[in-house]
Amino acid sequence: MMDLETLLIKVKTTIWNRVVDTPPKTKTIKRSSNVGVLAFEIAGLMSKLLHLWQSLSDKNIVRIHNESISLEGVQKIISNDEAFLLSLACAEMVESVRLVSKSVSRISKRCEDSNLRCFDRLLDEFADSCRDPNNWVLSCKETEAKNKKMDRLVAMTNTLYREMDELSTMEASLKRSLKSKEQEKIIEKQQKILYQRQEVKYLKERSIWCRSFDTVTSLLVRSIFTVLARIKHVFGIGHVHNYPPSLPRSLSASATVHPSDQNPNVCDFVSGAFIKGSQAQDHEKLASDDGFFELNSKVLKPPATTLGAAALALHYANLIIVMEKMIRLPHLVGADARDDLYSMLPRSIRWSLRERLRGVGFSASDPGLAGEWREALVRILGWLSPLAHNMIKWQSERSFEQQNLVPKTNVLLLQTLFFANKEKTEAAITELLVGLNYIWRFEREMNAKALFECTNFNEFLDLQNSSN
């Protein structure tokens, strides 16, 4: 018996020593490379790039050239220099690319591919020199296929967001039912939640959620390079190797700003800045001091004489829209509305308005003059109002609440009041106020006259009836 016990002790000791002597296996935790919850931010970036690509279509580029820069309001209070206006359009699109690329650069740091991790540096090189060592610029056919893939992924990811939100609502509802102990409702809701979870799981697998950082970043990077190449092509900036032309030169924006051999004096658009004649020799120095993105950012800086520089563009847009409503229905404008409008006026316009109204009589009973003022106001609003409405649209689409959503319009900054000349805009607003003042007084006098005549007529009838 003792020998058996001794043997068992020896066996246990041997097993224990082996366990202790054996080095523990290091458990390698594989880090998931799927984007997960970042899918929703990435879907927003893809949507913005898709929208930007669409805004660079042949049709939209021709529209910018033939319509946007030809708006009467743009020509009157911003500029009639076609080359300058096209530079603003180009610079704004380049700025959109820069902002998207900032977010993509942050995501790219989590990639395994070293080229993708260096995306921001490679993009700057491409922007400055058109150098594309990784061939990230896609052909038209490749771009079409890539855009369709991104569109499907965005649609699936948006659906996933809605279904996950619905799942959260259902789970919250189940918790409330558990507290109330309603057994039938609990079972029914549990079954629905089970089905909803399966739906969410399916959508995660089909959407951006389960894609790797390398996969989605590669899509975004190629899209950014291709969009920037398209911008350079349509605005005649530099030369992108092997980039296929799709827009006839006679119709492209570049045809209006890029000099031909026959006319070398036409403005040349280079790296976001228009240069002319003797200024051309300074371009190489400018390019060495600033990169492509920096130069375009400078183009978007409003001159000191503009509403943008004075931070009044949005305020004046709201002021113009308020006046537009009053001019349409002057008979509904009360004293309180007039006071509110006056309180919106900056000091410079108040001073100008006082000067214009000085010496004007209190009577406004001339129907011919009232008609002329109405025509004048309609004419001014015809070119000023679109810029004000565009300013509101442009600003609302770039507000903090809307910054993750895709712009619903193709409104450019040059079509707003941002670059409008402050003095000219204030002169137009003052003219509207003077005209509105006359029409308001005319309506009030006509109403008072009609009321007076009506009262006299009623008194006359009363006298007649009493005499009979």
C-alpha positions in Angstrom: 0.0 0.0 0.0 2.8 2.3 0.9 4.6 1.6 -2.3 1.5 2.5 -4.3 1.2 5.8 -2.5 4.8 6.6 -3.1 4.4 5.8 -6.8 1.4 8.1 -7.1 3.2 10.9 -5.4 6.2 10.5 -7.8 3.8 10.6 -10.8 2.1 13.8 -9.6 5.4 15.4 -8.9 6.7 14.6 -12.4 3.5 15.9 -14.1 3.6 19.1 -12.0 7.3 19.8 -12.9 6.6 19.4 -16.6 3.7 21.9 -16.3 5.9 24.4 -14.5 8.9 23.9 -16.8 6.9 24.3 -20.0 6.8 28.0 -21.0 3.3 29.3 -21.3 2.0 29.8 -24.9 1.7 33.5 -25.8 -1.8 34.2 -26.8 -1.7 36.4 -29.9 -4.7 38.7 -30.0 -5.4 39.6 -33.6 -6.6 43.1 -33.8 -9.7 43.4 -36.0 -9.1 45.5 -39.1 -12.7 46.1 -39.8 -13.9 49.7 -39.7 -16.9 48.9 -37.5 -18.8 51.9 -36.2 -16.6 54.2 -38.4 -18.6 52.9 -41.3 -21.1 55.8 -41.0 -18.4 58.5 -41.1 -16.8 56.7 -44.1 -20.2 56.5 -45.9 -20.5 60.2 -45.5 -17.0 60.8 -47.0 -17.9 58.4 -49.9 -21.1 60.3 -50.5 -19.3 63.7 -50.6 -16.8 62.3 -53.2 -19.6 60.9 -55.3 -21.4 64.3 -55.2 -18.2 66.1 -56.0 -17.6 63.8 -59.0 -21.1 64.5 -60.3 -20.6 68.2 -60.0 -17.6 67.8 -62.3 -19.6 66.2 -65.0 -19.4 67.7 -68.5 -22.9 69.0 -68.1 -22.2 70.8 -64.8 -18.9 72.3 -66.0 -20.7 73.7 -69.0 -23.5 75.0 -66.7 -20.9 76.7 -64.5 -19.4 78.4 -67.5 -22.7 79.3 -69.3 -25.0 80.1 -66.3 -23.3 80.4 -62.9 -20.7 83.0 -63.7 -23.2 84.7 -66.0 -25.8 85.5 -63.3 -26.7 89.1 -63.4 -26.1 89.6 -59.7 -22.7 88.0 -60.0 -21.8 90.4 -62.9 -23.1 93.5 -61.0 -21.7 93.2 -57.5 -19.1 90.4 -57.6 -17.1 90.5 -60.9 -17.5 90.4 -64.6 -14.0 88.9 -65.0 -14.8 85.4 -66.3 -11.3 84.1 -65.5 -11.5 85.3 -61.9 -14.9 83.7 -61.4 -13.7 80.4 -62.8 -10.8 80.5 -60.5 -13.2 80.8 -57.5 -15.2 77.8 -58.8 -12.0 75.8 -59.2 -10.6 76.8 -55.8 -13.8 75.9 -54.0 -13.8 72.4 -55.5 -10.2 71.9 -54.6 -11.0 73.0 -51.1 -13.7 70.4 -50.9 -11.2 67.8 -51.9 -8.7 69.0 -49.2 -11.3 68.8 -46.5 -12.4 65.3 -47.4 -8.7 64.2 -47.7 -8.1 65.5 -44.1 -10.6 62.9 -42.8 -9.3 60.2 -45.1 -5.8 60.8 -43.9 -6.8 60.2 -40.3 -8.5 56.9 -41.3 -5.5 55.9 -43.5 -3.2 55.8 -40.4 -4.9 52.5 -39.4 -4.1 50.7 -42.7 -1.5 48.0 -43.1 -0.5 49.2 -46.5 2.4 51.6 -46.1 1.4 53.6 -49.2 -2.1 54.2 -47.8 -0.6 55.3 -44.5 1.4 57.9 -46.5 -1.6 59.1 -48.4 -1.5 62.7 -47.2 2.1 63.1 -48.4 1.5 61.4 -51.7 -1.6 63.6 -52.3 0.4 66.8 -51.8 3.0 65.5 -54.3 0.3 64.7 -56.8 -1.4 68.1 -56.3 1.8 70.0 -56.8 3.5 67.9 -59.5 0.8 65.5 -60.9 3.1 62.6 -59.8 1.1 59.4 -59.3 3.6 56.5 -58.5 0.8 54.2 -57.3 -1.4 54.8 -60.4 -4.3 55.8 -58.1 -5.9 58.0 -60.8 -8.5 55.8 -62.4 -9.7 55.7 -66.0 -13.3 56.7 -66.9 -14.3 53.0 -67.1 -12.6 52.2 -63.8 -14.1 55.2 -62.2 -17.6 54.3 -63.2 -17.2 50.8 -61.7 -15.7 52.1 -58.5 -18.5 54.7 -58.1 -21.1 52.0 -58.5 -19.4 50.0 -55.8 -19.2 53.0 -53.5 -22.8 53.9 -54.2 -23.9 50.3 -53.2 -21.8 50.4 -50.0 -23.2 53.8 -49.0 -26.8 52.6 -49.6 -26.2 49.5 -47.5 -24.5 51.4 -44.7 -27.4 54.0 -44.6 -29.9 51.1 -44.4 -27.8 49.6 -41.6 -27.9 52.8 -39.7 -31.7 52.9 -39.9 -32.0 49.2 -38.9 -29.6 49.6 -36.0 -31.7 52.6 -34.8 -34.8 50.5 -35.1 -33.2 47.6 -33.1 -32.3 50.1 -30.3 -35.9 51.2 -30.2 -37.2 47.7 -30.1 -34.8 46.7 -27.3 -35.9 49.7 -25.2 -39.5 48.8 -25.8 -38.7 45.2 -24.6 -37.2 46.6 -21.4 -40.3 48.5 -20.6 -42.4 45.4 -21.2 -40.2 43.3 -18.9 -40.9 45.8 -16.1 -44.6 45.6 -16.7 -44.4 41.8 -16.9 -46.7 41.5 -19.9 -45.8 38.0 -21.0 -47.5 37.9 -24.4 -45.9 41.1 -25.5 -42.5 40.0 -24.2 -42.4 36.9 -26.3 -43.6 38.7 -29.4 -41.0 41.5 -29.0 -38.3 39.0 -28.4 -39.1 37.3 -31.6 -39.0 40.6 -33.5 -35.7 41.5 -31.9 -34.2 38.2 -32.9 -35.2 38.8 -36.5 -34.0 42.4 -36.4 -30.6 41.3 -35.1 -30.3 38.9 -38.0 -31.1 41.7 -40.4 -28.5 43.9 -38.8 -25.9 41.2 -39.0 -26.7 40.6 -42.7 -26.4 44.4 -43.4 -23.1 44.6 -41.5 -21.6 41.9 -43.7 -22.8 43.6 -46.9 -22.0 47.2 -45.9 -18.9 49.2 -45.0 -19.1 47.9 -41.4 -17.3 44.6 -42.1 -14.8 46.0 -44.7 -11.1 46.4 -43.7 -9.5 49.8 -43.3 -7.3 49.0 -46.3 -10.3 48.2 -48.5 -12.3 51.4 -47.8 -9.3 53.7 -47.7 -8.1 52.4 -51.1 -11.6 53.3 -52.5 -11.5 56.7 -50.9 -7.9 57.4 -51.9 -8.4 56.4 -55.6 -11.6 58.5 -55.7 -9.8 61.6 -54.3 -6.9 61.3 -56.8 -9.3 60.8 -59.6 -11.5 63.8 -58.6 -8.5 66.0 -58.3 -7.2 64.9 -61.7 -10.7 65.7 -63.1 -10.5 69.2 -61.6 -7.1 69.8 -63.0 -8.3 68.6 -66.4 -11.5 70.7 -66.7 -9.8 73.8 -65.4 -6.6 73.4 -67.5 -4.2 73.1 -64.6 -1.0 71.2 -65.3 -1.1 67.8 -67.0 -2.1 64.5 -65.4 -0.3 61.6 -67.1 -2.6 59.2 -69.0 -5.7 61.1 -67.8 -8.3 60.5 -70.5 -10.0 63.7 -71.9 -13.8 63.5 -71.9 -14.8 67.1 -72.4 -14.3 68.8 -75.7 -11.9 71.7 -75.3 -14.3 74.1 -76.8 -16.8 73.4 -74.1 -14.6 73.0 -71.1 -13.9 75.6 -68.5 -10.3 75.3 -69.3 -10.9 76.5 -72.9 -11.8 79.9 -71.5 -8.8 80.3 -69.2 -6.0 78.2 -70.7 -4.1 80.1 -73.4 -4.1 78.9 -76.9 -1.1 79.2 -79.3 -2.9 81.8 -81.3 -3.7 84.0 -78.2 -1.0 83.8 -75.6 -2.2 86.9 -73.8 -5.3 85.1 -72.5 -5.3 84.6 -68.7 -3.7 81.3 -67.7 -5.0 79.5 -64.6 -2.1 77.8 -62.8 -2.3 76.2 -59.4 -5.3 78.1 -58.3 -4.2 81.6 -59.3 -4.7 83.5 -62.5 -1.6 85.2 -63.9 -1.3 87.7 -66.7 1.5 89.0 -68.8 4.4 90.2 -66.6 3.0 88.3 -63.6 3.7 85.0 -65.3 7.4 85.2 -64.4 6.5 85.2 -60.7 4.5 82.0 -60.9 7.5 79.7 -60.3 8.4 81.6 -57.2 4.8 81.4 -55.9 4.6 77.7 -56.6 7.9 77.1 -54.6 6.6 79.1 -51.7 3.1 77.6 -51.5 1.7 74.2 -52.5 -1.3 73.7 -54.7 -3.8 73.5 -51.8 -2.4 76.6 -50.1 -2.6 78.6 -53.3 -6.3 77.7 -53.8 -7.1 78.5 -50.2 -5.7 82.0 -50.8 -7.9 82.4 -53.8 -10.9 81.8 -51.5 -9.9 84.5 -49.1 -12.3 87.4 -49.7 -10.8 90.8 -50.5 -11.2 93.6 -47.9 -14.0 95.3 -49.9 -16.3 92.3 -49.8 -19.1 91.2 -47.5 -17.2 88.0 -46.7 -14.3 90.0 -45.3 -16.8 92.1 -43.3 -18.6 88.9 -42.0 -21.9 90.4 -43.3 -22.8 88.1 -46.1 -25.2 85.9 -44.2 -26.8 88.9 -42.3 -27.4 90.8 -45.6 -28.8 87.6 -47.2 -31.4 87.4 -44.4 -32.1 91.2 -44.7 -32.7 90.9 -48.4 -35.1 88.0 -48.0 -37.1 89.8 -45.3 -37.4 92.9 -47.7 -38.4 90.6 -50.5 -41.4 89.3 -48.5 -42.3 92.9 -47.6 -42.1 94.1 -51.2 -44.4 91.3 -52.4 -47.0 92.1 -49.7 -46.5 95.8 -48.7 -50.1 96.2 -47.5 -49.5 93.5 -44.8 -46.4 95.3 -43.4 -47.2 96.8 -40.0 -45.3 99.3 -37.9 -43.7 96.5 -35.8 -42.4 94.8 -38.9 -40.9 98.1 -40.1 -39.2 98.6 -36.7 -37.8 95.0 -36.8 -36.4 95.6 -40.3 -34.8 98.9 -39.2 -33.2 97.2 -36.3 -31.5 94.7 -38.7 -29.8 97.5 -40.6 -26.1 98.2 -39.9 -24.9 101.7 -39.2 -23.6 102.3 -42.7 -27.0 101.5 -44.4 -28.9 103.6 -41.8 -26.7 106.6 -42.6 -27.1 106.0 -46.3 -30.9 105.6 -45.9 -31.2 108.9 -43.9 -29.3 110.7 -46.7 -31.6 109.3 -49.4 -34.8 110.1 -47.5 -33.7 113.6 -46.5 -36.0 116.2 -48.2 -38.5 113.6 -49.2 -42.1 114.8 -48.5 -44.5 112.9 -46.3 -47.0 112.5 -49.1 -46.9 109.3 -51.2 -50.0 109.6 -53.3 -48.7 109.4 -56.9 -49.8 106.1 -58.4 -47.5 106.6 -61.4 -44.5 106.9 -59.1 -45.6 104.0 -57.0 -45.8 101.9 -60.2 -42.3 103.0 -61.2 -40.9 102.0 -57.8 -42.6 98.6 -57.9 -40.9 97.9 -61.3 -37.6 99.1 -59.9 -37.8 96.9 -56.8 -38.8 93.8 -58.9 -35.8 94.5 -61.2 -33.3 94.9 -58.3 -34.7 91.8 -56.5 -34.5 89.9 -59.8 -30.7 89.9 -59.6 -30.0 90.4 -55.9 -32.5 87.9 -54.4 -30.9 84.7 -56.1 -27.6 85.6 -54.5 -29.2 86.0 -51.0 -31.1 82.7 -51.3 -27.9 80.9 -52.5 -26.1 82.3 -49.5 -28.6 80.7 -47.2 -28.4 77.4 -49.0 -24.6 77.4 -49.1 -24.4 78.2 -45.4 -27.0 75.7 -44.2 -25.4 72.9 -46.1 -22.1 73.6 -44.4 -23.4 74.2 -40.9 -22.3 72.0 -38.0 -25.5 70.0 -38.0 -25.3 69.4 -41.7 -21.6 68.9 -42.1 -21.8 65.1 -42.3 -24.6 65.2 -44.9 -24.2 65.4 -48.6 -25.0 68.8 -50.2 -28.3 68.7 -52.0 -27.4 71.5 -54.4 -24.5 72.6 -56.6 -24.4 76.1 -55.3 -21.0 77.6 -55.5 -19.6 80.3 -53.2 -19.2 82.7 -56.2 -23.1 82.5 -56.6 -23.6 83.9 -53.1 -23.0 87.3 -51.4 -19.7 86.1 -50.0 -17.5 87.8 -52.6 -20.0 90.7 -53.2 -18.7 94.2 -53.1 -19.9 95.7 -49.8 -20.4 99.2 -51.2 -22.4 98.1 -54.2 -24.5 95.7 -52.2 -25.4 98.3 -49.6 -26.3 100.8 -52.4 -28.8 98.2 -53.8 -30.2 97.5 -50.3 -30.6 101.2 -49.7 -32.5 101.5 -53.0 -34.8 98.7 -52.0 -35.5 100.4 -48.6 -36.3 103.8 -50.2 -38.7 102.1 -52.7 -40.3 100.0 -50.0 -40.7 103.1 -47.8 -42.6 104.9 -50.6 -44.8 101.9 -51.5 -45.6 101.3 -47.9 -46.6 104.9 -47.4 -48.6 104.9 -50.7 -50.5 101.8 -49.6 -51.2 103.3 -46.2 -52.5 106.6 -47.8 -54.6 104.7 -50.3 -56.1 102.6 -47.5 -56.8 105.7 -45.4 -58.3 107.5 -48.4 -60.5 104.5 -49.2 -61.6 104.3 -45.6 -62.4 108.0 -45.5 -64.4 107.9 -48.7 -66.3 104.8 -47.4 -67.1 106.6 -44.2 -68.3 109.7 -46.0 -70.4 107.6 -48.3 -72.0 105.8 -45.4 -72.7 109.1 -43.7 -74.2 110.4 -46.9 -76.5 107.3 -47.1 -77.5 107.8 -43.5 -78.4 111.5 -44.1 -80.5 110.5 -47.2 -82.3 107.8 -45.2 -83.0 110.2 -42.4 -84.3 112.9 -44.8 -86.7 110.4 -46.4 
